[in-house]
Amino acid sequence: MAPYAPEVARWLREDPDLPGVEILRRVRLAGYRGGKSALYELVRRMRHPVNQFRRAAQN
């Protein structure tokens, strides 16, 4: 997943509402062969980084 993270981040900067299914399509075209759950988790963390920080601060 890590090799695709910079590209996913760029796509989300360009279009924050880009659907996860479209991101999955794009990374698969780029050669990603992993599962969709791992990708969707990455996208979720990239879309909501503030929530990740808040959760870490609560623990």
CORMO-V909305 format. One record per run of one state. SS is the DSSP state (H for helix, E for strand, - for the rest). FROM is the first residue (numbers start at 1). LEN is the number of residues. If there is no record, write none. Layout:
BEGIN
ss={SS | SS}
from={FROM | FROM}
len={LEN | LEN}
END
This chain:
BEGIN
ss={- | H | - | H | - | H | - | H | -}
from={1 | 2 | 15 | 20 | 30 | 36 | 48 | 49 | 59}
len={1 | 13 | 5 | 10 | 6 | 12 | 1 | 10 | 1}
END
